[in-house]
């Protein structure tokens, strides 16, 4: 009997230990792993039992250059490939060792639902580089201070298939010549978190050709010091975000000094009836959000909604958002909180592009541009990666220009941005993911 109890205790301890593992060191390449690292070879396919491995049908190859066990071999592919790791909810630093001791490399890294982390990291022949990004891993459970589950976010059916509600960290390796020598993952308990609450213009869009500014922002921020936790979802308004327990989820994770960026309006303006409207229910809910964040010691930041793409006969943008941006501006003044006027900046940006060039910033594509897309795409609300990236630059520019405390977390190499002089489409670089959809997100 005692032996049975001891075996049961050992089993439970091992199970708990495995469930709580939060740090990993993976040596990518052949099976000759460096000391302290776990070997990851082309045959390392993700399973729930193993808890890590290549995912999403990735096909990769290993190259061994000899020499150092850690940097002398690597994993590569001529297509984007995915690597997933089981992790509990939290913030994590991910250190990547990239390059080729006898060749060149070029790697773009995204996490979860195409969240941009590292852009086109190039190494010259024979060089190895170490890069770090910080990522938020989430689940839909709401826990109290003791860690007891007390509620759950009400997910939409499509969200169950997202790569950011699945209790995994999924990393997408992309670009013309990705060569991954090693991946190290460690928890980060101290980073300031920017939580995002919003709709389809903010959410981490999971499939090409759609994108949002929320999934581009991480690439502009200093790793290890700050992390973006994007809780936006397509089709949401301030009230539906509340009723789905999304704000409750954010507040359950928020610590003093964290931020909540709040950007709604596109869907809120469709709500009609008594008590509805920009200066009624919408504004009231903005005050509610701000109050709840302040109770947690957090810092609310209001973001006005960007314009839809609609030009008048003189080449100027038509306001389709009625009084909703003004309600946000007014609330920011009343509450004395920071305001990022994306509405005003987007007007400048769109008019700088003009009616024709602005098509590149939105999801406008002829039929058969993407596999299974038999109809043309004409979406004047949602953005292509190019458009989303320029809007993210607007956000970053406003933070810097206003000298908000967040400015210290912007990477030093980030160039100044003037919405009146956007980066030409031809100079924008975005290696496409393999995950593609031809159905537009909720909201308009």
C-alpha positions in Angstrom: 0.0 0.0 0.0 2.8 2.4 0.9 4.6 1.7 -2.4 1.3 2.4 -4.2 0.9 5.7 -2.4 4.6 6.7 -3.1 4.1 5.9 -6.8 0.9 7.9 -7.0 2.6 10.8 -5.2 5.5 10.7 -7.7 3.1 10.6 -10.7 1.2 13.6 -9.4 4.4 15.6 -8.7 5.7 14.8 -12.2 2.4 15.8 -13.7 2.3 19.1 -11.9 5.9 19.8 -12.7 5.3 19.2 -16.4 2.1 21.3 -16.4 3.9 24.2 -14.8 7.0 24.2 -17.0 7.6 27.7 -18.2 11.2 27.8 -19.3 12.6 25.9 -22.3 15.9 25.8 -24.3 15.6 24.3 -27.7 18.6 23.5 -30.0 17.3 23.5 -33.6 19.0 21.3 -36.2 20.2 17.8 -35.9 20.1 15.6 -32.8 23.4 16.8 -31.5 22.1 19.2 -28.9 24.2 21.6 -26.8 24.4 20.9 -23.1 21.3 22.0 -21.3 19.2 22.2 -24.5 16.6 19.9 -26.0 17.2 18.8 -29.6 14.6 19.9 -32.1 14.9 18.1 -35.5 12.7 18.0 -38.6 10.9 15.0 -37.1 9.9 16.9 -33.9 6.2 17.4 -34.6 3.9 19.0 -32.1 1.7 16.7 -30.0 0.0 17.5 -26.7 2.0 14.7 -25.1 5.4 16.1 -26.0 4.2 19.7 -25.6 6.4 21.3 -28.3 7.2 20.8 -31.9 6.6 22.0 -35.5 3.0 22.8 -36.1 0.5 23.8 -38.8 1.8 21.1 -41.3 5.3 22.7 -41.4 7.9 21.0 -43.5 11.4 21.8 -42.5 15.0 20.6 -43.1 18.1 20.5 -40.9 21.5 21.7 -42.0 24.7 20.8 -40.1 27.8 22.9 -40.7 29.8 21.2 -38.0 31.6 22.9 -35.1 29.7 24.4 -32.2 26.8 22.2 -31.2 24.4 25.2 -30.7 25.3 27.4 -33.7 26.8 24.9 -36.1 23.4 23.5 -37.2 20.0 25.0 -37.9 16.4 24.4 -39.1 15.2 26.1 -42.3 12.5 25.9 -45.0 11.6 27.5 -48.3 8.1 28.2 -46.8 6.9 29.8 -43.6 7.0 27.3 -40.7 5.5 27.2 -37.2 6.8 26.0 -33.9 4.5 25.6 -30.9 5.1 25.2 -27.2 2.6 24.5 -24.4 2.8 27.4 -21.9 0.5 28.7 -19.2 -0.9 32.1 -19.5 1.6 34.9 -19.0 4.4 37.1 -20.5 7.5 35.5 -21.9 10.8 36.5 -23.3 11.8 34.5 -26.4 15.5 34.5 -27.3 16.3 33.4 -30.8 19.8 32.5 -32.2 19.7 33.0 -36.0 22.2 32.7 -38.8 24.6 30.4 -40.6 28.3 29.8 -39.9 28.8 29.3 -43.6 26.0 31.3 -45.3 23.6 34.2 -45.0 20.1 34.4 -43.5 17.0 36.5 -43.5 14.2 35.9 -40.9 10.9 37.6 -40.0 9.2 36.4 -36.9 5.6 36.6 -35.9 3.8 35.0 -32.9 0.3 33.7 -32.3 -2.0 35.2 -34.9 0.6 36.9 -37.1 1.7 39.3 -34.4 4.8 41.0 -35.8 7.8 40.6 -33.5 11.0 40.8 -35.6 11.3 42.3 -39.1 13.6 40.9 -41.7 16.6 40.1 -39.5 19.5 39.6 -41.9 22.9 38.1 -41.2 25.9 38.2 -43.5 27.8 35.1 -44.4 29.2 33.3 -41.4 27.6 35.5 -38.8 25.2 34.5 -36.0 22.8 37.0 -34.3 20.8 36.8 -31.1 17.4 38.5 -31.0 14.8 38.8 -28.3 11.1 39.6 -28.3 8.5 39.5 -25.5 5.1 38.0 -26.1 1.8 37.6 -24.2 0.3 34.1 -24.1 -3.4 34.0 -23.0 -6.3 31.7 -22.4 -10.0 32.5 -21.9 -10.2 31.7 -18.2 -10.7 34.5 -15.7 -9.0 33.9 -12.3 -9.0 35.7 -9.0 -5.9 36.9 -7.1 -5.5 33.3 -5.7 -5.6 31.8 -9.2 -9.0 30.2 -8.8 -11.1 30.2 -12.0 -14.1 32.4 -11.5 -15.4 33.1 -15.0 -14.6 32.8 -18.7 -14.5 35.0 -21.7 -17.4 34.2 -24.1 -15.6 33.4 -27.3 -17.2 33.5 -30.7 -17.1 30.2 -32.7 -14.3 31.3 -35.0 -12.1 32.3 -32.0 -11.8 28.7 -30.9 -9.6 28.2 -34.1 -7.4 31.2 -33.4 -3.8 30.6 -32.4 -4.0 32.9 -29.4 -6.6 31.2 -27.2 -5.1 27.7 -27.4 -2.7 27.5 -24.4 0.2 27.4 -26.8 2.9 29.9 -27.9 3.1 29.5 -31.6 6.0 31.2 -33.4 5.9 31.7 -37.2 9.3 31.8 -38.9 9.1 33.5 -42.3 11.1 35.4 -44.9 13.4 34.5 -47.8 16.0 32.6 -45.9 15.2 31.8 -42.2 17.8 29.8 -40.4 17.0 29.0 -36.7 19.8 27.7 -34.5 18.1 27.9 -31.1 15.0 29.1 -29.2 15.0 29.9 -25.5 11.8 30.8 -23.6 11.7 32.3 -20.1 8.8 33.9 -18.1 8.8 37.7 -17.7 7.1 38.8 -14.5 8.2 42.5 -14.6 7.4 43.9 -18.1 4.8 46.6 -18.4 1.8 45.4 -20.3 -0.2 47.3 -22.9 -3.6 45.7 -23.1 -5.6 46.4 -26.2 -9.4 46.6 -26.2 -11.0 47.2 -29.6 -12.6 45.7 -32.7 -11.5 44.3 -36.1 -9.3 47.3 -36.7 -7.3 46.4 -33.6 -7.5 42.6 -33.3 -4.6 40.3 -34.3 -6.1 39.3 -37.6 -5.4 35.6 -38.0 -5.2 35.3 -41.8 -3.9 37.1 -44.8 -4.6 39.4 -46.4 -6.2 41.2 -43.4 -4.2 43.0 -40.7 -4.6 45.6 -37.9 -2.4 48.1 -36.2 -2.7 46.0 -33.0 -0.6 43.2 -34.4 2.0 45.5 -35.8 2.8 47.5 -32.6 5.0 44.9 -30.9 7.7 45.3 -33.5 8.2 48.9 -32.4 8.7 48.2 -28.7 11.7 47.4 -26.5 11.6 43.7 -25.7 11.8 42.6 -22.0 10.6 46.0 -20.8 7.1 46.0 -22.3 4.7 43.6 -24.0 1.4 43.9 -25.9 -1.6 41.8 -24.8 -4.2 42.2 -27.6 -7.7 41.3 -26.4 -9.5 43.1 -29.3 -12.0 41.1 -31.4 -13.8 41.6 -34.7 -17.4 42.9 -34.5 -17.0 44.2 -30.9 -18.5 47.4 -29.4 -17.9 48.8 -26.0 -21.0 47.1 -24.5 -20.5 43.7 -26.2 -16.8 43.7 -25.1 -18.1 44.1 -21.6 -20.8 41.5 -21.8 -18.4 38.9 -23.3 -16.3 39.4 -20.1 -13.3 40.7 -22.2 -12.8 43.7 -20.0 -13.1 41.5 -16.9 -10.4 39.3 -18.3 -8.0 42.2 -18.9 -8.6 43.6 -15.4 -7.9 40.2 -13.8 -4.4 40.3 -15.3 -3.7 44.0 -15.0 -1.1 45.2 -12.5 -0.4 48.8 -11.4 1.4 50.7 -14.1 0.0 48.6 -17.0 -1.9 50.3 -19.8 -5.2 49.8 -21.6 -5.6 51.3 -25.1 -9.3 51.6 -25.9 -10.4 52.0 -29.5 -14.0 51.4 -30.5 -16.6 53.2 -32.6 -17.2 51.4 -35.9 -19.7 49.0 -34.5 -21.0 51.2 -31.6 -22.4 53.7 -34.2 -24.7 51.1 -35.6 -26.6 50.8 -32.3 -29.9 52.7 -32.4 -32.6 53.4 -29.9 -33.2 55.2 -26.7 -30.1 55.9 -24.7 -27.8 54.9 -27.6 -25.4 57.3 -29.3 -22.0 58.9 -29.2 -22.7 61.2 -26.3 -25.0 58.7 -24.5 -24.3 55.0 -24.0 -20.9 55.2 -25.8 -19.5 58.0 -23.7 -20.9 56.5 -20.6 -19.1 53.2 -21.3 -15.9 55.0 -22.0 -16.1 56.5 -18.5 -16.8 53.1 -17.1 -13.7 51.5 -18.7 -11.5 54.4 -17.5 -12.8 54.1 -14.0 -12.3 50.3 -13.8 -8.7 50.6 -15.1 -7.9 53.4 -12.6 -9.2 51.2 -9.8 -6.5 48.6 -10.7 -3.8 51.3 -10.8 -3.7 51.0 -14.6 -3.3 53.8 -17.1 -6.1 54.2 -19.7 -5.3 55.6 -23.1 -8.2 56.6 -25.5 -7.7 56.1 -29.2 -10.1 57.6 -31.7 -11.3 55.3 -34.5 -9.5 55.6 -37.9 -11.6 56.7 -40.8 -13.1 54.3 -43.3 -11.9 54.7 -46.9 -14.4 57.1 -48.4 -13.4 60.1 -50.5 -15.5 63.0 -51.8 -15.2 64.5 -55.2 -12.4 66.8 -54.1 -10.1 64.0 -52.8 -10.9 64.6 -49.1 -12.1 62.0 -46.6 -15.7 61.8 -45.7 -16.5 61.3 -42.0 -18.6 58.2 -41.7 -18.1 57.9 -37.9 -20.4 60.7 -37.0 -19.8 62.2 -33.5 -18.0 59.1 -32.1 -14.4 60.5 -32.4 -15.5 63.8 -30.8 -17.1 61.8 -27.9 -13.7 60.2 -27.4 -11.9 63.5 -27.5 -14.3 65.0 -25.0 -14.1 62.1 -22.6 -10.2 62.2 -22.7 -10.4 65.9 -21.6 -12.9 65.2 -18.9 -11.0 62.3 -17.5 -7.6 63.9 -18.0 -6.3 60.8 -19.8 -4.0 60.5 -22.8 -5.6 60.6 -26.2 -4.1 59.2 -29.5 -6.1 60.9 -32.2 -5.9 58.2 -34.9 -9.0 59.6 -36.5 -7.2 62.8 -37.3 -4.0 61.1 -38.3 -5.8 58.6 -40.6 -7.5 61.5 -42.5 -4.0 63.0 -43.2 -2.7 59.6 -44.1 -5.5 58.6 -46.5 -5.5 62.0 -48.3 -1.7 61.8 -48.7 -2.2 58.4 -50.5 -5.2 59.6 -52.5 -8.1 57.6 -53.6 -6.2 55.3 -55.9 -3.0 54.6 -53.9 -5.0 54.1 -50.7 -6.4 50.9 -52.2 -3.1 49.3 -51.4 -3.7 50.0 -47.7 -7.0 48.3 -47.6 -8.2 44.8 -48.6 -8.7 45.3 -52.3 -7.6 42.4 -54.4 -8.8 41.0 -57.8 -10.4 37.5 -57.8 -7.9 34.6 -57.6 -5.2 36.6 -55.9 -5.2 34.1 -53.1 -6.0 30.3 -53.2 -9.7 29.7 -53.0 -10.6 33.3 -53.5 -12.9 33.3 -56.5 -14.4 36.7 -56.0 -12.7 40.1 -55.8 -12.1 41.6 -52.4 -13.3 45.2 -51.8 -13.1 46.2 -48.2 -12.9 49.9 -47.2 -12.8 49.3 -43.5 -10.2 46.7 -42.9 -6.5 46.9 -43.8 -3.8 45.1 -45.7 -0.5 44.5 -43.8 0.8 47.7 -45.5 -2.1 49.8 -44.3 -2.0 48.3 -40.8 1.7 48.9 -40.5 1.3 52.6 -41.4 -1.5 53.0 -38.8 0.8 51.5 -36.2 3.4 54.0 -37.1 0.8 56.7 -36.5 0.2 55.3 -33.0 3.9 55.2 -32.2 4.4 58.7 -33.7 1.7 60.2 -31.4 3.3 58.5 -28.4 6.6 60.1 -29.2 5.3 63.5 -30.2 3.2 63.8 -27.0 6.2 62.6 -25.0 3.9 60.1 -23.2 5.7 58.0 -20.5 5.4 55.1 -23.0 7.9 56.8 -25.2 10.7 55.3 -23.3 9.6 51.9 -24.5 9.8 52.7 -28.2 12.9 51.2 -29.9 15.6 53.8 -30.5 16.0 52.8 -34.1 12.3 53.6 -34.9 12.3 56.4 -37.5 10.1 59.5 -37.2 6.8 59.2 -39.1 4.8 61.9 -40.8 1.3 60.7 -41.9 1.4 63.3 -44.6 4.4 61.5 -46.1 3.7 57.7 -45.7 6.1 55.0 -46.8 5.4 54.1 -50.5 3.8 50.7 -50.9 6.7 49.6 -53.1 9.1 50.0 -50.2 7.0 48.0 -47.7 8.2 44.5 -47.0 5.9 41.8 -45.8 6.6 38.1 -46.4 3.2 36.6 -46.5 2.0 33.9 -44.1 0.5 30.7 -45.4 -2.7 31.1 -43.5 -5.2 32.8 -45.8 -8.9 33.6 -45.7 -11.3 35.1 -48.3 -14.0 36.1 -45.9 -13.8 39.5 -44.3 -13.9 40.0 -40.5 -17.0 41.1 -38.6 -17.7 44.8 -38.5 -17.7 47.5 -41.2 
